[in-house]
Amino acid sequence: MVDSPCEQASARFTSRWTLLEMILERVACYNSHSEANRYDHFGHRMKRVRASFFPPIALSPRAKNPLYRQLYDWFQRAIVTGQLRPGQRVPSTRSLAAELKISRIPALAAFEQLHAEGYLETFTGAGTCVAGSIPREGFQPASRKPRTPRRPRARKISRCVAALMSMAEPDLRNLGAFRVSLPALDHFPVGVWSSLLARHARNSTREMMAYGNQLGYAPFRDAIAEYLRTVRAVRCDPSQVMVVPGSQLGVQIAARALLDLNDPVWMEEPGYPGARQNLTMAGARLIPVPVDRDGLNVDEGIRRCRKARAVYITPSHQYPMGFTMSASRRMRLLNWAALHGSWIMEDDYDSEYRFGSHPIASLQGLDADARVIYIGTLSKVLFPALRVGYLVIPKDLVEAFIAAREATDIFSPTLYQAALTDFIREGHFARHIRRMRMLYAVRRHALGEAIRKQLGSMLEVVDAEAGMHLVALLPSGVNDRTVSRNAAEAGISTVPLSSCYHRRPARGGLVLGYGGTDAAQIDEGIRKLARIIRESMARR
């Protein structure tokens, strides 16, 4: 039956109106995903070129080899050893020259040689990548004889809880100045993150909603392994990565897998209270070892307890003092661990943020005997409520760590890991770190200037150009816990330096975070803090 002219016109109108609605819907979809994705006119997702991480390249102008040869040697060695993998994108010669503060000519010469020898290849729209023809099987580490870890024995909870209560810090719920470990939450790309979460929440499969792997979501572990190999010079593959809810649980799992009751463990003095609490809860006997500007004093640790079972250390950015462990101390520590069969727990909590130089390569990357358990976190880099951290475990200990993990929380939530995989793969993570590095450098300078102007010689700032906090030493005789409590009553969050010590130090201080504190909060916070410190000095 033939439709009437009126019905045909109505159908054409309906068709055109439907097409208009589809176009408007696609435009709205395009705008709402402008940060996370790009869509063409038909709503198909377009390929994005992901940002490449900048590897830890060190050049020496005084070396015998010219700069182009040093660059060539670094990339060739990184590709051969597996630090850079087939298909992985490398920085452009322009960005490489800008980051290293050199002429572009050496970078062009090095890349030309690498192209000629087949190490690199270039794709239109995707940049320069490690050649896909390089065999992956050449990167597989040699098998090692499995170790049988010692089983932890039962602990007395009452003793551990009593010890933890004695370590309790002041209330840190304040989100203003100068909350330690709080990043710049107002600068986090919430729109991008929300879009990625919504994408995976809408498309959740049965596998994603069921029980997950004890080590974590496989694509996320692959992304983390690539990031760590490239930026932190960590020697690992995805099978060694375990995803955990933050670095503190990572320390706890490592302690459960490797320590027996009353095993001696070196602990930095001063050191991270959270690690001290977790090691105490595991029943370890802590041996405080002093730190100086070269990091942990290894010789003093050997003098105090030569056959310690393990050591907890923050070598790239010592917490709280901010020092970087020297190369000689790192070699000494690794040699000691290999000689005595001891374990090194390396906490690399905020090494992405260095302002005077490129990030320091990890201690784990120097470890030839697989004695280092590498611990990292994304909660301080992105936002604390994320609660995502990771361990890099020696291959022969993976099963032992899984057993210790299953006694804790089985596995980490899969949804956040899936969203984080895209956050890293699409380049948002690398861009966010670069933006925050510049922002934190500005805020650190602003805090130092405010202290200098308003407190003068009353506070001695410990100079360390890295991280999201600084340490300021108080005048002799001023109780840092009292100052911290009075500051909390005034709405100012500080950590007393003495809370980071095993025994009370001769001189107190304050740990001041600046990551989540803007310029106005810094000025107001230092004004209040100056008044509190002056009142404390007057009461001495």
C-alpha positions as CSV (number, residue, x, y, z in Angstrom):
1,M,0.0,0.0,0.0
2,V,1.4,3.4,-1.1
3,D,1.6,6.0,1.6
4,S,-0.2,9.3,1.0
5,P,1.8,12.5,0.3
6,C,1.0,13.7,3.8
7,E,2.3,10.5,5.4
8,Q,5.5,10.6,3.2
9,A,6.2,14.2,4.3
10,S,5.6,13.3,7.9
11,A,8.1,10.4,7.6
12,R,10.7,12.6,6.0
13,F,10.3,15.2,8.8
14,T,10.6,12.5,11.5
15,S,13.7,11.1,9.8
16,R,15.4,14.5,9.7
17,W,14.4,15.3,13.3
18,T,15.9,12.0,14.4
19,L,19.1,12.8,12.5
20,L,19.3,16.2,14.2
21,E,18.8,14.6,17.6
22,M,21.7,12.1,16.8
23,I,24.0,15.0,15.8
24,L,23.2,16.9,19.0
25,E,23.8,13.8,21.0
26,R,27.2,13.2,19.4
27,V,28.2,16.9,20.0
28,A,27.3,16.5,23.7
29,C,29.2,13.2,23.9
30,Y,32.2,14.9,22.2
31,N,32.1,17.9,24.6
32,S,31.7,15.7,27.7
33,H,34.7,13.6,26.8
34,S,36.9,16.4,25.5
35,E,39.6,15.6,28.0
36,A,39.4,11.8,28.2
37,N,38.6,10.9,24.5
38,R,38.0,12.4,21.1
39,Y,35.1,11.3,18.8
40,D,34.5,11.9,15.1
41,H,31.2,13.0,13.6
42,F,29.9,9.5,13.7
43,G,30.6,9.0,17.4
44,H,33.5,6.6,16.8
45,R,36.3,7.0,19.3
46,M,39.5,8.4,17.7
47,K,43.0,7.2,18.6
48,R,44.9,9.5,21.0
49,V,48.7,9.7,21.0
50,R,49.6,8.9,24.6
51,A,52.2,11.1,26.3
52,S,55.6,9.4,26.9
53,F,57.3,9.4,30.2
54,F,60.7,11.0,30.5
55,P,63.3,8.3,31.4
56,P,66.1,9.0,34.0
57,I,68.9,10.0,31.6
58,A,72.1,11.4,33.1
59,L,74.5,13.2,30.8
60,S,78.0,14.4,31.7
61,P,79.4,17.4,29.7
62,R,82.9,16.5,31.0
63,A,82.8,12.9,29.8
64,K,85.1,11.8,27.1
65,N,82.2,10.6,24.9
66,P,80.2,13.4,23.2
67,L,76.6,14.0,24.2
68,Y,75.1,12.3,21.1
69,R,77.1,9.1,22.0
70,Q,76.0,9.2,25.6
71,L,72.4,9.5,24.5
72,Y,72.9,6.6,22.0
73,D,74.5,4.4,24.7
74,W,71.7,5.1,27.2
75,F,68.9,4.2,24.8
76,Q,70.7,1.2,23.3
77,R,71.4,-0.2,26.8
78,A,67.8,0.5,28.0
79,I,66.3,-1.3,24.9
80,V,68.7,-4.3,25.2
81,T,68.1,-4.8,29.0
82,G,64.3,-4.4,28.6
83,Q,64.0,-1.1,30.5
84,L,62.3,0.1,27.2
85,R,60.2,-2.5,25.5
86,P,59.2,-3.1,21.9
87,G,56.5,-0.7,20.8
88,Q,57.0,1.6,23.7
89,R,57.0,5.3,22.8
90,V,60.1,7.4,23.5
91,P,60.3,11.2,23.9
92,S,60.7,13.3,20.7
93,T,64.1,14.8,20.0
94,R,62.6,18.3,20.7
95,S,61.3,17.4,24.2
96,L,64.4,15.3,24.9
97,A,66.6,18.3,24.3
98,A,64.4,20.6,26.3
99,E,64.3,18.3,29.3
100,L,68.0,17.7,29.3
101,K,68.7,21.4,28.5
102,I,71.0,20.6,25.6
103,S,71.0,21.4,21.9
104,R,68.6,19.3,19.7
105,I,71.6,18.3,17.4
106,P,73.0,15.6,19.7
107,A,69.5,14.1,20.2
108,L,68.9,14.1,16.4
109,A,72.3,12.4,15.8
110,A,71.7,9.8,18.5
111,F,68.2,9.0,17.2
112,E,69.5,8.8,13.6
113,Q,72.0,6.1,14.6
114,L,69.4,4.2,16.6
115,H,67.1,4.3,13.6
116,A,69.9,3.1,11.3
117,E,70.7,0.1,13.6
118,G,67.0,-0.8,13.9
119,Y,66.4,0.0,17.6
120,L,63.8,2.7,16.9
121,E,61.1,3.2,14.3
122,T,58.8,6.2,13.6
123,F,55.0,6.1,12.8
124,T,53.0,8.9,11.4
125,G,50.8,10.4,14.2
126,A,52.3,8.2,16.9
127,G,55.9,9.4,17.2
128,T,59.0,7.4,17.7
129,C,58.8,4.0,19.3
130,V,61.1,1.1,20.2
131,A,61.2,-1.2,17.2
132,G,58.6,-3.9,17.4
133,S,60.9,-6.3,15.6
134,I,63.2,-6.6,18.7
135,P,62.5,-10.0,20.3
136,R,60.8,-9.9,23.6
137,E,62.2,-13.3,24.6
138,G,65.6,-11.7,25.0
139,F,64.3,-9.7,27.9
140,Q,63.2,-12.6,30.1
141,P,65.3,-12.7,33.3
142,A,67.2,-15.9,34.1
143,S,65.4,-18.3,36.5
144,R,66.5,-18.2,40.1
145,K,66.4,-21.0,42.7
146,P,63.2,-20.5,44.7
147,R,63.6,-19.4,48.3
148,T,61.4,-20.7,51.1
149,P,60.4,-17.7,53.3
150,R,60.2,-18.1,57.0
151,R,56.7,-18.3,58.4
152,P,55.6,-15.6,60.9
153,R,54.6,-16.9,64.3
154,A,51.6,-15.7,66.4
155,R,51.8,-12.3,68.0
156,K,50.4,-10.8,71.2
157,I,47.9,-8.2,70.0
158,S,47.7,-6.4,73.3
159,R,51.5,-5.7,73.3
160,C,51.4,-4.4,69.7
161,V,48.3,-2.3,70.2
162,A,49.9,-0.7,73.3
163,A,53.0,0.1,71.3
164,L,50.9,1.6,68.5
165,M,49.0,3.8,71.0
166,S,52.3,5.3,72.2
167,M,53.1,6.3,68.6
168,A,49.8,8.1,68.0
169,E,50.1,11.4,66.1
170,P,48.0,14.5,66.5
171,D,44.6,14.8,64.7
172,L,45.4,15.2,61.0
173,R,41.8,15.6,59.7
174,N,42.4,19.2,58.8
175,L,42.6,19.7,55.1
176,G,44.1,23.3,55.2
177,A,47.6,24.4,55.8
178,F,49.9,22.4,56.3
179,R,48.5,18.9,55.9
180,V,51.3,16.5,55.1
181,S,50.9,14.1,52.1
182,L,47.9,16.0,50.8
183,P,48.2,16.8,47.1
184,A,46.6,19.7,45.2
185,L,43.1,18.2,45.0
186,D,41.7,21.3,43.3
187,H,44.1,20.7,40.4
188,F,43.3,17.1,39.8
189,P,41.5,16.4,36.4
190,V,38.2,15.4,38.0
191,G,36.3,15.5,34.7
192,V,38.7,13.1,33.0
193,W,38.7,10.8,36.0
194,S,34.9,10.8,36.2
195,S,34.6,10.0,32.5
196,L,37.0,7.1,32.8
197,L,35.2,5.7,35.9
198,A,31.8,6.0,34.2
199,R,33.1,4.3,31.1
200,H,34.2,1.2,33.0
201,A,31.2,1.3,35.4
202,R,28.8,1.2,32.4
203,N,30.8,-1.5,30.7
204,S,31.5,-3.7,33.7
205,T,31.8,-7.4,32.7
206,R,31.1,-10.3,34.9
207,E,34.8,-10.9,35.3
208,M,35.4,-7.4,36.5
209,M,32.6,-7.6,39.1
210,A,33.7,-11.0,40.5
211,Y,36.6,-11.8,42.7
212,G,39.8,-10.4,41.3
213,N,43.4,-11.7,41.0
214,Q,45.4,-11.5,44.3
215,L,48.1,-9.6,42.4
216,G,45.7,-7.1,40.8
217,Y,44.1,-6.3,37.5
218,A,46.4,-7.6,34.8
219,P,46.2,-4.5,32.4
220,F,46.9,-2.2,35.3
221,R,49.9,-4.2,36.4
222,D,51.2,-4.1,32.9
223,A,50.8,-0.3,32.8
224,I,52.5,0.1,36.2
225,A,55.4,-2.1,35.2
226,E,56.0,-0.1,32.1
227,Y,55.9,3.2,34.0
228,L,58.3,1.9,36.7
229,R,60.8,0.5,34.1
230,T,60.8,3.8,32.2
231,V,60.7,6.4,34.9
232,R,62.1,4.8,38.0
233,A,64.6,2.3,36.3
234,V,62.9,-0.6,38.2
235,R,63.7,-4.0,36.8
236,C,60.4,-5.8,36.7
237,D,57.6,-7.4,34.6
238,P,53.8,-7.4,35.4
239,S,54.0,-10.9,37.1
240,Q,56.1,-9.2,39.9
241,V,53.6,-6.4,40.6
242,M,51.1,-6.7,43.4
243,V,48.4,-4.0,43.7
244,V,47.6,-3.0,47.4
245,P,45.5,-0.3,49.1
246,G,48.4,2.0,49.8
247,S,52.1,1.7,50.8
248,Q,51.4,1.0,54.5
249,L,49.6,-2.3,53.6
250,G,52.5,-3.0,51.3
251,V,54.9,-2.8,54.3
252,Q,52.5,-5.0,56.3
253,I,52.3,-7.7,53.7
254,A,56.1,-7.7,53.2
255,A,56.6,-8.0,57.0
256,R,54.1,-10.9,57.2
257,A,55.8,-12.8,54.4
258,L,59.5,-12.2,55.5
259,L,59.7,-11.6,59.3
260,D,59.3,-13.8,62.3
261,L,58.5,-12.5,65.8
262,N,61.2,-10.4,67.3
263,D,63.3,-10.3,64.1
264,P,65.6,-7.3,64.1
265,V,64.8,-4.6,61.5
266,W,66.7,-1.4,60.7
267,M,64.5,1.7,60.8
268,E,65.6,5.1,59.7
269,E,65.9,7.6,62.5
270,P,63.9,9.8,62.0
271,G,61.6,7.7,59.9
272,Y,58.1,7.3,58.6
273,P,55.7,6.6,61.6
274,G,53.3,4.5,59.5
275,A,56.1,2.1,58.6
276,R,57.2,1.9,62.2
277,Q,53.6,1.1,63.3
278,N,53.2,-1.7,60.7
279,L,56.6,-3.3,61.5
280,T,55.8,-3.1,65.2
281,M,52.4,-4.7,64.6
282,A,54.2,-7.5,62.7
283,G,56.3,-8.2,65.9
284,A,59.6,-6.9,64.5
285,R,62.3,-5.6,66.9
286,L,63.2,-2.1,65.5
287,I,66.8,-1.0,65.4
288,P,66.9,2.8,64.9
289,V,69.7,3.8,62.5
290,P,70.5,7.6,62.1
291,V,70.3,9.4,58.8
292,D,72.4,12.3,57.5
293,R,72.5,14.2,54.3
294,D,73.8,11.0,52.5
295,G,70.9,9.0,53.8
296,L,70.9,6.0,56.1
297,N,74.2,5.5,57.9
298,V,74.9,1.9,56.8
299,D,78.1,1.5,58.8
300,E,76.3,2.6,62.0
301,G,73.5,0.1,61.2
302,I,76.0,-2.7,60.9
303,R,77.6,-1.6,64.2
304,R,74.2,-1.7,66.0
305,C,73.0,-5.0,64.4
306,R,75.0,-6.7,61.8
307,K,72.6,-9.5,61.1
308,A,69.3,-7.6,60.9
309,R,66.7,-9.5,59.1
310,A,65.5,-6.5,57.0
311,V,65.7,-2.7,56.6
312,Y,63.0,-0.2,55.8
313,I,64.3,2.8,53.8
314,T,63.2,5.8,51.7
315,P,66.3,6.3,49.7
316,S,65.1,8.7,46.9
317,H,63.4,11.2,49.3
318,Q,64.0,10.3,52.9
319,Y,60.9,10.8,55.1
320,P,60.8,13.2,56.8
321,M,64.1,15.0,56.3
322,G,64.0,14.9,52.4
323,F,67.6,13.7,51.9
324,T,68.7,11.5,49.0
325,M,70.8,8.5,49.7
326,S,74.2,8.7,48.1
327,A,75.5,6.2,45.5
328,S,78.2,4.9,47.9
329,R,75.7,4.3,50.7
330,R,73.4,2.5,48.2
331,M,76.2,0.1,47.1
332,R,77.1,-0.5,50.7
333,L,73.5,-1.3,51.7
334,L,73.1,-3.7,48.8
335,N,76.3,-5.5,49.5
336,W,75.4,-5.9,53.2
337,A,72.0,-7.3,52.3
338,A,73.5,-9.8,49.8
339,L,76.2,-10.9,52.3
340,H,73.8,-11.5,55.2
341,G,70.6,-12.6,53.3
342,S,68.7,-9.6,54.5
343,W,65.8,-7.8,52.9
344,I,65.4,-4.2,51.8
345,M,62.0,-2.6,51.8
346,E,62.3,0.4,49.5
347,D,59.5,2.9,50.0
348,D,59.4,5.2,46.9
349,Y,56.4,7.3,48.1
350,D,56.7,10.6,46.2
351,S,59.9,10.4,44.1
352,E,58.1,11.9,41.0
353,Y,58.5,15.4,42.5
354,R,62.1,16.7,42.3
355,F,62.6,20.3,41.4
356,G,66.4,20.8,41.0
357,S,67.1,17.6,39.0
358,H,65.4,14.7,37.3
359,P,63.9,11.9,39.5
360,I,66.5,9.7,41.2
361,A,66.6,6.1,39.9
362,S,65.4,3.5,42.3
363,L,67.6,1.4,44.6
364,Q,65.8,-1.7,43.2
365,G,67.2,-1.1,39.8
366,L,70.7,-1.6,41.1
367,D,69.9,-4.8,43.0
368,A,71.6,-7.8,41.4
369,D,70.6,-10.3,44.1
370,A,66.8,-9.7,44.2
371,R,66.9,-8.5,47.9
372,V,64.7,-5.4,47.4
373,I,61.0,-5.3,47.8
374,Y,59.9,-2.1,46.0
375,I,56.9,-0.2,47.5
376,G,55.1,2.6,45.7
377,T,51.7,4.5,45.9
378,L,49.4,6.5,43.7
379,S,47.4,7.9,46.6
380,K,49.9,10.7,47.2
381,V,50.4,11.5,43.6
382,L,46.7,11.6,42.6
383,F,44.4,11.8,45.6
384,P,44.4,10.0,49.0
385,A,40.9,8.5,48.8
386,L,42.1,6.4,45.8
387,R,43.9,4.0,48.1
388,V,46.0,2.3,45.4
389,G,49.6,1.3,45.9
390,Y,51.8,-1.5,44.6
391,L,54.7,-3.8,45.4
392,V,57.4,-5.1,43.1
393,I,58.3,-8.6,44.4
394,P,61.3,-10.8,43.6
395,K,60.0,-13.6,41.3
396,D,60.7,-16.4,43.7
397,L,58.8,-14.7,46.5
398,V,55.5,-14.0,44.6
399,E,53.7,-17.0,45.9
400,A,54.7,-16.2,49.5
401,F,53.4,-12.7,49.2
402,I,50.1,-13.9,47.7
403,A,49.7,-16.1,50.7
404,A,50.3,-13.2,53.1
405,R,48.0,-11.0,51.0
406,E,45.1,-13.5,51.1
407,A,45.1,-13.2,54.9
408,T,44.6,-9.5,54.7
409,D,42.1,-8.4,52.0
410,I,42.3,-10.9,49.1
411,F,42.5,-8.3,46.3
412,S,42.1,-4.6,45.5
413,P,38.9,-3.1,43.9
414,T,39.0,-3.7,40.1
415,L,37.0,-0.7,39.0
416,Y,39.6,1.9,40.1
417,Q,42.4,-0.2,38.6
418,A,40.6,-0.4,35.2
419,A,40.1,3.4,35.2
420,L,43.7,4.0,36.3
421,T,44.9,1.8,33.4
422,D,43.3,4.2,30.9
423,F,44.4,7.2,32.9
424,I,48.0,6.1,32.4
425,R,47.7,4.7,28.9
426,E,46.0,7.8,27.5
427,G,48.7,10.1,28.9
428,H,46.7,11.8,31.6
429,F,49.0,10.5,34.4
430,A,52.2,11.8,32.8
431,R,50.6,15.2,32.1
432,H,49.3,15.5,35.6
433,I,52.7,14.8,37.1
434,R,54.4,17.4,35.0
435,R,51.8,20.0,36.0
436,M,52.0,19.2,39.7
437,R,55.8,19.2,39.6
438,M,55.7,22.9,38.5
439,L,52.9,23.8,40.9
440,Y,54.7,22.2,43.9
441,A,57.9,24.0,43.1
442,V,56.1,27.3,43.2
443,R,54.4,26.4,46.5
444,R,57.6,25.2,48.1
445,H,59.3,28.5,47.2
446,A,56.3,30.4,48.6
447,L,56.4,28.5,51.9
448,G,60.1,29.1,52.3
449,E,59.7,32.8,51.6
450,A,56.8,33.1,54.1
451,I,58.9,31.4,56.8
452,R,61.9,33.7,56.1
453,K,59.8,36.9,56.2
454,Q,57.6,36.1,59.2
455,L,59.7,33.8,61.4
456,G,63.2,34.8,60.4
457,S,65.8,32.9,62.5
458,M,63.1,31.2,64.7
459,L,62.7,28.3,62.2
460,E,65.6,26.6,60.5
461,V,64.4,25.1,57.2
462,V,66.1,21.8,56.2
463,D,66.9,22.3,52.5
464,A,65.7,19.4,50.3
465,E,64.5,20.2,46.8
466,A,61.9,17.5,46.4
467,G,58.6,16.1,47.5
468,M,55.5,17.7,49.0
469,H,56.7,18.7,52.4
470,L,59.6,20.3,54.2
471,V,61.1,20.1,57.7
472,A,61.6,23.2,59.9
473,L,63.6,22.9,63.1
474,L,62.4,24.8,66.2
475,P,64.6,26.7,68.6
476,S,66.2,24.5,71.3
477,G,63.9,24.0,74.3
478,V,60.6,24.4,72.3
479,N,58.4,21.3,72.5
480,D,57.2,20.5,69.0
481,R,54.3,18.4,70.2
482,T,52.9,21.3,72.2
483,V,53.3,23.6,69.2
484,S,51.6,21.1,67.0
485,R,48.7,20.7,69.4
486,N,48.2,24.5,69.7
487,A,48.5,24.8,65.9
488,A,45.7,22.2,65.5
489,E,43.5,24.2,67.7
490,A,44.1,27.2,65.4
491,G,43.2,25.1,62.3
492,I,46.8,24.5,61.3
493,S,47.9,20.9,60.6
494,T,51.6,20.1,61.4
495,V,53.4,16.9,62.3
496,P,55.9,17.2,65.2
497,L,59.3,15.9,64.1
498,S,59.7,14.1,67.4
499,S,56.9,11.7,66.3
500,C,59.2,10.4,63.6
501,Y,61.9,9.3,66.1
502,H,62.2,6.1,68.1
503,R,63.6,8.2,71.0
504,R,63.0,11.9,71.7
505,P,65.4,14.0,69.7
506,A,67.6,16.8,71.2
507,R,65.8,19.4,69.0
508,G,62.2,19.3,67.8
509,G,60.8,20.5,64.6
510,L,57.7,20.6,62.4
511,V,56.9,18.7,59.2
512,L,54.9,21.1,57.0
513,G,53.1,19.9,53.9
514,Y,52.6,22.4,51.0
515,G,51.1,20.1,48.2
516,G,47.5,20.9,49.1
517,T,48.1,24.5,50.4
518,D,47.7,27.5,48.1
519,A,49.5,30.9,48.5
520,A,46.7,32.5,50.6
521,Q,46.7,29.5,53.0
522,I,50.5,29.5,53.2
523,D,50.6,33.2,54.3
524,E,47.7,32.9,56.8
525,G,49.1,29.6,58.2
526,I,52.6,30.9,58.7
527,R,51.1,34.0,60.4
528,K,49.3,31.9,62.9
529,L,52.2,29.5,63.4
530,A,54.6,32.5,64.1
531,R,52.3,33.7,66.9
532,I,52.1,30.1,68.4
533,I,55.9,29.7,68.3
534,R,56.5,33.1,69.9
535,E,54.1,32.3,72.7
536,S,55.9,28.9,73.2
537,M,59.3,30.6,73.4
538,A,58.0,33.2,75.9
539,R,56.8,30.4,78.2
540,R,60.2,28.6,78.2
